[in-house]
Amino acid sequence: MDIDGLGETLVGTLLSRGLVGNAADLYDLRAEQLLELDGFAEISARNLINAIDASRSRPFHRVLFAIGIEEVGYVTARSLANQFARSTACWRLGPSSSCKPRASGRRWRSRSPRSSPRRPCAG
């Protein structure tokens, strides 16, 4: 989410005080609630609320990457976000549009230990 001023310790405090229950609850926080916490004054509370508001405009691929889905790196997240945006646009155009699914040129395979051949270690 890349929110300036929001670290692990503060998230723990917000959770323990019941101010948030999940990441979406951050967007409902108000400066008045933060003022009740140790270490927050008017300016620091307002700065955190502004940083949370600024995080709303992050590109979708950065959010996908940030949530830490296994095997989804920055490039894959960007590709997924682009495909999702294209699919959504086609869906909005309706069945009469000329949108067609686009093949990525890659075939995904499972990376489970059972499907991967074992290779001896070179050592």
N, C-alpha and C positions, 0 to 999 in steps of 0.2 A: 504494500500500500504506500510505502515511502512517504510517511508523514513526519515532518520535522518536529522534534520535541516529544514524540511518542515512542518511548522505549519500553523494554521488557518490564522494568520496575513499575513504571506508571500504569501499564496495562494490568499488571498484577494488583495494584492498588485499586484501579477502577473496577476490576472484577470482584475483589474482596469487599468493597463498599457497596456493591450491587448497582453501580452506575451503568455498567454494561454487562451483557450476558454473552454477546457475540460481537463479531467485527461490525456488523450492520448497525449495532447500537451506538457506535462511535458517532454516527452522523446525526444522532438525536441529542448529543451532549450540548449543554449550554454553559456559557462562561460562569454563570452563577453557581452551577454545580461544582465546577473546578475550584472556585474560590474557597470552598469548604475544605479542600485538601491542603495538607502541609506543603509549603513551598510554592504555592500559587498566589500571585497578586493579580491585580487588574490586567496589567500588560501581558504577563505570561499566559494567563487564561485566554485572553483575546488572541494572542499569537497562535496558541494551539488550536483554537476554534477556526482561525483563518487557514491554518495548515491542513486541518481536516477537510474544510470546504474546498481547498485547492486540489485535494486528492480525488475529488469527484471527476475531474477532467483528465485523469490519467488515461492514456490509450488502453484499450481492452487487452492488447497483447501483453502489456506490462503487468496488468493485474493477473492474467493467466499464468505468467511466468512466476510472479511473486507468491502465488498460493502454494507452489511447491508440488505440483502433480508429478508423480514418478515418471521418469523418462520424457518429460516435457521441458525442454530447454528454451532459451530465448527464441531461436529460429523456429522451432516447432510451434511455440505459442503464437508467434507472428503469423505463421502460415494458417494455423487454426482460426485465428481472429479474422484474417482476410477471407477465408472460406466461409466462415459464419456470416460475415457482413454481406458477402455475395449471395449466399443462400437466402438470407433475410430479404435482401433487395428483390430477388427473383420471386420469393413467396408473395411479397407485396404487389408485384406486377400482375400476378395471377397466371392461370394456365395458358392464356393466349400469348404470353410473352415468348421470346425466342431464347430464353435462358436455358442452358443445358448444363448438367453437371460436368465439371472439368476434372479430368484425371490428373493426378499429381505426378504420374510417371514413376512413382515408387510404390512398392508393395511392402506392407508392414508384416512382420512376422513376430510371433511370440518369442520372447527372450527367456522363457522359463528354462530351468536346467534340463528338463526332460527333452525339450525340442532342440537344444543346442548340442552339437557333437562335442564330446570331451577331447580336448587337445592336451597332449603331455606338456608339462612345464619345461621350458628351455633353461635349465639351470643346473 
